[in-house]
Amino acid sequence: MTNIELFKIRQALLQTYLRERGYDGVLLSRADNFAMATGGRRNYIWTHGNVGSNAIYVPAEGPALFVGDTIEKPRILDEELAGFNCGSVDYLWFTDSPAGAIAKRFAGKNIVSDDGSIGKNVHGDLAVIRALLCETELEKYRALGKLAGDAMTATLDLIEEGMTENEIAATLAAEGMMRSCQVPVALVAADERIAQYRHPLPTQEPLLGAGLKARVVRGYVEVVGCFLREGLVVSLTRFKRVGDLPAGIEDAYARICAVDAAMQVATVPGRTLGDVFAVCQRAYGDYGFDANEWHNHHQGGSTGYAGRTCFGRPGEAFPVLDSFWPAKLKEYFGLDIAFGSAFAWNPSAPGVKSEDTFLLLPDGTKEIVSVTPALPVVDLAPVPGMDAGIIKYGMAE
């Protein structure tokens, strides 16, 4: 499938949504939705925010429009939207905004947006569409997963006792960028910080007050990475042992991998994320953790054109694999597309965590993409009901 063909499918999905909901158009300013609408294109400059520097307007009928200032227009039309036959609504940088420009161009129309800048904020409504991935996007995920796994493995290989957390994070970011991936999340914790914090930003001495120093690794280290390429995100967590492990960590690590595997087994079409989450809640107690350990961190969920498109939580109605919008796409446009989805569950407990990204294919089969085959494999055979195809990786040495 060509980039133009993928763009047309993403546009048709959005136009299906607009027609079904009775909207005249949607202004997409968020980087995740811009990528979703274009098959992976970029509208951002500042990489630490949700909203990009320009937008795309998708009407219920007709071609999409670039919306932004004349600073961004040349590059976006030349490098991001080339060949897509998009029109343009542009303005001088000091005169307007995407929402203001669209409001003037389409006065009186029922227009919505993904950031609340014009009309209703429909970002949440678009989550299911962001999660739908056609075969070309699933193939991109396979390629990204290998790049992410290689970057993580290369980082682990370079970790030595005495390295600072910040040096490890810098290594992870560099290894990702060398493989044409952005690394929007690089979390690192050494030794006791692993048990203390579930989102451990790497310590950087100049940023720490009260005489605190950058932490160095002595026993083991946790490395968490999210890798972004063409709008898609692969998330994974790995550990490396460089010295002595705290008592019980090896056993706890195997058990948290079992919780993760149980969630992957439960991720099947026809279920909701809430159904999978119920399995997660039971699994913590079943595998020897406090029954309420899941209170202490989110457990991951659906991914795709976002780090997490929708988190699993009690009672969450988000479908594991949506069938409503593909059926509507066929009804409105005659396109019979087989969609899959992607997931990244990440159960954790003090000192341990398990996280991989896997695909749920249109036929219901699953495929882990965040593979790190150089690492040892956790033996899940003794775990009741485990799928032999689920692989969880142990600590690097």
C-alpha positions as CSV (number, residue, x, y, z in Angstrom):
1,M,0.0,0.0,0.0
2,T,1.4,3.4,-0.9
3,N,1.4,6.4,1.4
4,I,-1.3,8.0,-0.7
5,E,-3.5,4.9,-0.4
6,L,-2.9,4.9,3.4
7,F,-3.8,8.6,3.6
8,K,-7.0,8.0,1.7
9,I,-8.0,5.2,4.2
10,R,-7.3,7.4,7.2
11,Q,-9.3,10.3,5.6
12,A,-12.2,7.9,4.8
13,L,-12.3,6.8,8.4
14,L,-12.5,10.3,9.7
15,Q,-15.1,11.3,7.1
16,T,-17.1,8.2,8.1
17,Y,-17.0,9.5,11.7
18,L,-18.0,13.0,10.7
19,R,-20.9,11.9,8.6
20,E,-22.2,9.4,11.2
21,R,-22.0,12.1,13.9
22,G,-23.5,14.9,11.7
23,Y,-20.4,17.2,11.8
24,D,-19.2,19.3,8.8
25,G,-15.5,19.0,9.6
26,V,-12.9,18.4,12.3
27,L,-9.8,20.5,13.0
28,L,-6.9,18.2,14.2
29,S,-4.1,20.1,16.0
30,R,-2.8,17.4,18.3
31,A,0.3,15.6,17.1
32,D,-1.2,12.2,17.6
33,N,-4.3,13.0,15.6
34,F,-2.4,14.7,12.9
35,A,-0.3,11.5,12.5
36,M,-3.4,9.3,12.6
37,A,-5.1,11.4,9.9
38,T,-2.2,11.4,7.6
39,G,-0.7,7.9,8.1
40,G,2.2,9.1,10.3
41,R,3.1,12.7,9.3
42,R,4.4,15.3,11.7
43,N,3.0,18.7,12.6
44,Y,5.1,19.5,15.7
45,I,8.2,21.5,16.5
46,W,8.2,21.4,20.3
47,T,8.3,17.7,21.1
48,H,7.1,17.9,24.7
49,G,3.5,19.0,24.1
50,N,0.4,17.5,22.7
51,V,-0.6,20.2,20.3
52,G,1.4,20.8,17.2
53,S,2.4,24.1,15.5
54,N,-0.1,23.6,12.7
55,A,-3.2,21.6,11.9
56,I,-5.1,19.6,9.3
57,Y,-8.8,20.2,8.6
58,V,-10.8,17.2,7.4
59,P,-14.2,18.0,6.0
60,A,-17.1,15.6,5.8
61,E,-16.7,15.8,2.1
62,G,-13.9,17.0,-0.1
63,P,-10.1,17.3,0.3
64,A,-8.3,17.9,3.5
65,L,-6.7,21.3,4.2
66,F,-3.4,22.3,5.8
67,V,-4.1,25.0,8.4
68,G,-1.3,27.1,9.8
69,D,1.0,30.0,9.4
70,T,3.3,30.7,6.5
71,I,6.3,29.7,8.5
72,E,5.2,26.1,8.6
73,K,3.3,25.9,5.3
74,P,6.3,25.3,2.9
75,R,7.8,22.4,4.8
76,I,4.5,20.7,5.7
77,L,3.2,20.8,2.1
78,D,6.6,19.8,0.7
79,E,7.6,17.1,3.2
80,E,4.6,15.9,5.1
81,L,1.6,16.3,2.9
82,A,3.3,16.0,-0.5
83,G,1.1,14.1,-3.0
84,F,-2.0,14.2,-0.8
85,N,-3.6,17.0,-2.8
86,C,-4.4,19.0,0.3
87,G,-5.5,22.6,0.1
88,S,-4.3,25.3,2.4
89,V,-5.7,27.8,4.9
90,D,-2.8,29.9,5.9
91,Y,-2.0,33.2,7.5
92,L,1.0,35.3,8.8
93,W,2.3,34.0,12.1
94,F,1.2,37.1,14.0
95,T,-2.4,37.4,12.6
96,D,-4.4,34.3,13.4
97,S,-4.6,30.7,14.7
98,P,-5.8,27.4,13.1
99,A,-9.1,27.7,14.9
100,G,-9.6,31.3,14.0
101,A,-8.7,30.8,10.4
102,I,-11.1,27.8,10.0
103,A,-13.9,29.7,11.8
104,K,-13.5,32.5,9.3
105,R,-13.3,30.2,6.3
106,F,-16.3,28.0,7.3
107,A,-18.5,30.4,9.2
108,G,-21.8,28.8,10.3
109,K,-20.6,25.2,9.8
110,N,-20.8,22.6,12.5
111,I,-17.1,22.1,13.1
112,V,-15.4,20.2,15.9
113,S,-11.8,19.9,17.0
114,D,-9.4,17.7,19.0
115,D,-8.3,20.4,21.4
116,G,-11.5,22.4,22.1
117,S,-10.3,25.4,20.1
118,I,-13.4,25.3,17.9
119,G,-16.6,23.5,18.6
120,K,-16.8,20.3,20.6
121,N,-13.6,18.6,21.8
122,V,-13.8,15.1,20.1
123,H,-10.3,13.9,21.0
124,G,-11.8,11.1,23.2
125,D,-14.4,10.2,20.5
126,L,-11.5,9.6,18.0
127,A,-9.6,7.2,20.3
128,V,-11.2,4.1,18.7
129,I,-10.3,5.3,15.2
130,R,-6.7,6.0,16.4
131,A,-6.5,2.4,17.5
132,L,-7.6,0.9,14.2
133,L,-4.6,-0.2,12.2
134,C,-4.6,-1.5,8.6
135,E,-2.1,-4.1,7.4
136,T,0.4,-1.4,6.2
137,E,0.3,0.1,9.7
138,L,0.8,-3.2,11.3
139,E,3.8,-3.8,9.1
140,K,5.2,-0.5,10.2
141,Y,4.7,-1.6,13.8
142,R,6.8,-4.7,13.1
143,A,9.6,-2.6,11.7
144,L,9.4,-0.2,14.6
145,G,9.3,-3.0,17.2
146,K,12.6,-4.4,15.9
147,L,14.2,-0.9,15.9
148,A,13.0,-0.3,19.4
149,G,14.2,-3.7,20.6
150,D,17.6,-3.2,19.0
151,A,18.0,0.3,20.6
152,M,17.1,-1.1,24.0
153,T,19.5,-4.0,23.7
154,A,22.3,-1.7,22.6
155,T,21.6,0.5,25.6
156,L,21.7,-2.4,28.0
157,D,24.9,-3.7,26.5
158,L,26.6,-0.3,27.3
159,I,25.4,-0.1,30.9
160,E,28.1,-0.6,33.5
161,E,28.2,-0.3,37.3
162,G,28.7,3.3,38.3
163,M,26.9,4.8,35.3
164,T,24.5,7.6,36.2
165,E,20.8,7.3,35.4
166,N,21.1,10.3,33.1
167,E,23.9,8.7,31.1
168,I,21.8,5.6,30.6
169,A,18.8,7.7,29.4
170,A,21.0,9.7,27.1
171,T,22.3,6.4,25.6
172,L,18.7,5.2,25.1
173,A,17.7,8.4,23.3
174,A,20.8,8.3,21.1
175,E,20.4,4.6,20.2
176,G,16.8,5.3,19.3
177,M,17.6,8.4,17.2
178,M,20.4,6.5,15.4
179,R,17.6,4.1,14.2
180,S,15.4,7.0,13.1
181,C,13.1,6.8,16.1
182,Q,12.3,9.5,18.5
183,V,12.3,8.5,22.2
184,P,9.7,10.7,23.9
185,V,9.9,8.7,27.1
186,A,13.2,7.6,28.6
187,L,12.8,6.6,32.3
188,V,15.6,5.1,34.3
189,A,15.9,4.0,37.9
190,A,18.8,2.5,39.7
191,D,18.5,0.1,42.6
192,E,16.2,1.3,45.4
193,R,14.6,4.0,43.2
194,I,13.0,1.2,41.1
195,A,10.8,0.3,44.1
196,Q,10.2,3.9,45.1
197,Y,8.9,5.4,41.9
198,R,6.8,4.0,39.0
199,H,7.7,6.9,36.7
200,P,11.4,7.4,37.5
201,L,12.7,10.4,35.6
202,P,16.5,9.9,35.5
203,T,18.3,12.0,38.1
204,Q,20.3,15.0,36.8
205,E,22.4,16.6,39.5
206,P,22.1,20.3,38.3
207,L,18.3,19.9,38.6
208,L,18.3,18.5,42.1
209,G,18.2,20.7,45.2
210,A,19.2,20.1,48.8
211,G,22.5,18.5,47.9
212,L,21.0,15.5,46.1
213,K,23.3,13.9,43.6
214,A,22.7,12.1,40.4
215,R,22.2,8.4,41.1
216,V,24.5,5.7,39.8
217,V,23.7,2.0,39.3
218,R,25.2,-0.5,41.7
219,G,23.0,-3.6,41.7
220,Y,20.4,-3.4,38.9
221,V,18.7,-0.8,36.7
222,E,15.3,-0.4,35.1
223,V,15.1,1.2,31.6
224,V,11.8,2.3,30.2
225,G,11.5,3.5,26.6
226,C,8.8,4.7,24.2
227,F,9.9,4.8,20.6
228,L,8.0,6.9,18.1
229,R,8.2,6.6,14.3
230,E,5.6,7.6,11.7
231,G,3.2,8.4,14.5
232,L,3.2,4.9,16.0
233,V,4.6,4.1,19.4
234,V,6.3,1.0,20.8
235,S,6.7,0.9,24.6
236,L,8.9,-1.6,26.4
237,T,10.7,-2.0,29.8
238,R,13.8,-4.0,30.4
239,F,16.3,-4.5,33.3
240,K,20.0,-5.1,33.6
241,R,21.8,-6.6,36.5
242,V,25.3,-5.3,37.2
243,G,25.8,-6.4,40.8
244,D,23.8,-8.0,43.6
245,L,20.0,-8.1,43.4
246,P,17.8,-7.4,46.4
247,A,16.3,-10.5,48.0
248,G,13.2,-11.7,46.2
249,I,13.5,-9.6,43.1
250,E,14.1,-12.5,40.7
251,D,11.0,-14.3,41.9
252,A,8.9,-11.1,41.9
253,Y,10.1,-10.3,38.4
254,A,8.9,-13.7,37.1
255,R,5.6,-13.3,38.8
256,I,5.0,-9.8,37.4
257,C,5.8,-11.2,33.9
258,A,3.0,-13.8,34.6
259,V,0.5,-11.0,35.3
260,D,1.5,-9.3,32.0
261,A,1.2,-12.6,30.1
262,A,-2.3,-13.2,31.7
263,M,-3.4,-9.8,30.4
264,Q,-2.1,-10.6,26.9
265,V,-3.9,-13.9,26.9
266,A,-7.1,-12.1,27.8
267,T,-6.8,-9.5,25.0
268,V,-9.1,-11.0,22.5
269,P,-11.7,-9.6,20.0
270,G,-15.2,-9.2,21.5
271,R,-13.9,-8.2,24.9
272,T,-13.4,-4.7,26.3
273,L,-10.4,-3.2,28.1
274,G,-12.4,-3.4,31.2
275,D,-12.7,-7.2,30.7
276,V,-9.0,-7.5,30.4
277,F,-8.5,-5.3,33.4
278,A,-10.6,-7.6,35.5
279,V,-8.2,-10.4,34.6
280,C,-5.3,-8.1,35.7
281,Q,-6.9,-7.4,39.0
282,R,-7.3,-11.1,39.8
283,A,-3.8,-11.9,38.5
284,Y,-2.1,-9.7,41.0
285,G,-3.5,-11.8,43.9
286,D,-3.2,-15.1,42.0
287,Y,0.6,-14.5,41.5
288,G,1.4,-13.5,45.0
289,F,1.1,-9.7,45.0
290,D,-1.1,-7.5,47.1
291,A,-4.6,-7.7,45.6
292,N,-4.6,-3.9,45.3
293,E,-1.1,-3.5,43.9
294,W,-2.7,-2.3,40.6
295,H,-3.8,0.9,42.5
296,N,-0.2,2.1,42.5
297,H,0.3,2.5,38.7
298,H,-1.7,2.4,35.5
299,Q,-1.6,-1.0,33.8
300,G,-1.2,0.2,30.2
301,G,-3.8,-0.5,27.5
302,S,-4.4,0.1,23.8
303,T,-1.7,1.9,21.8
304,G,-1.3,3.0,18.2
305,Y,-1.1,6.6,17.3
306,A,-0.4,7.5,20.9
307,G,1.6,6.1,23.8
308,R,-1.7,4.9,25.1
309,T,-4.8,5.4,23.1
310,C,-7.0,4.2,26.0
311,F,-5.9,2.9,29.4
312,G,-7.4,-0.2,30.9
313,R,-9.4,0.6,34.0
314,P,-12.3,-1.0,35.9
315,G,-15.3,-1.1,33.7
316,E,-13.7,0.5,30.7
317,A,-15.9,-0.1,27.7
318,F,-13.3,0.6,25.0
319,P,-13.3,-2.4,22.6
320,V,-10.3,-4.6,22.3
321,L,-10.9,-4.6,18.5
322,D,-13.6,-2.3,17.2
323,S,-16.0,-3.6,14.5
324,F,-18.4,-0.6,14.4
325,W,-16.3,1.8,12.5
326,P,-14.9,-0.7,9.9
327,A,-18.6,-1.6,9.2
328,K,-19.5,2.0,8.8
329,L,-16.5,2.6,6.6
330,K,-17.7,-0.1,4.2
331,E,-21.2,1.4,4.4
332,Y,-20.2,5.0,3.5
333,F,-17.2,4.3,1.2
334,G,-17.4,0.7,0.1
335,L,-14.0,0.0,1.7
336,D,-13.7,-3.5,3.2
337,I,-10.6,-3.1,5.3
338,A,-9.3,-5.7,7.8
339,F,-8.1,-3.8,10.8
340,G,-6.0,-4.9,13.8
341,S,-4.8,-3.0,16.9
342,A,-1.8,-2.7,19.2
343,F,-1.4,-3.0,23.0
344,A,1.1,-2.3,25.7
345,W,0.2,-3.6,29.1
346,N,2.6,-2.8,31.9
347,P,1.9,-4.3,35.3
348,S,4.3,-3.4,38.0
349,A,5.1,-4.0,41.7
350,P,7.8,-2.7,44.0
351,G,11.1,-3.2,42.2
352,V,9.7,-5.0,39.1
353,K,7.7,-4.3,36.0
354,S,6.8,-6.1,32.7
355,E,6.1,-4.2,29.5
356,D,6.0,-5.1,25.8
357,T,4.1,-4.0,22.8
358,F,2.1,-6.6,20.8
359,L,-0.2,-6.6,17.8
360,L,-3.7,-8.1,17.7
361,L,-4.1,-9.0,14.1
362,P,-7.4,-9.0,12.2
363,D,-7.8,-12.8,12.5
364,G,-7.4,-12.6,16.3
365,T,-3.8,-13.8,16.5
366,K,-1.2,-11.9,18.4
367,E,2.4,-10.9,17.7
368,I,4.9,-9.3,20.1
369,V,6.9,-6.7,18.3
370,S,9.1,-5.4,21.0
371,V,11.5,-8.3,20.8
372,T,14.9,-8.4,22.5
373,P,16.1,-11.9,21.6
374,A,19.6,-11.4,23.0
375,L,18.1,-11.4,26.5
376,P,17.2,-14.5,28.5
377,V,13.6,-15.6,28.5
378,V,11.4,-15.9,31.6
379,D,10.0,-19.5,32.0
380,L,6.2,-19.1,32.0
381,A,5.6,-22.8,31.5
382,P,4.5,-23.4,35.1
383,V,1.9,-20.6,34.9
384,P,-1.6,-22.1,34.3
385,G,-3.2,-21.1,31.1
386,M,-0.2,-19.5,29.5
387,D,0.0,-19.3,25.8
388,A,3.2,-20.9,24.6
389,G,3.7,-18.1,22.1
390,I,4.0,-15.4,24.8
391,I,7.6,-14.5,25.5
392,K,8.7,-12.3,28.4
393,Y,12.4,-11.3,28.6
394,G,14.5,-11.6,31.7
395,M,17.2,-9.3,33.0
396,A,20.3,-8.6,30.9
397,E,23.6,-9.5,32.6
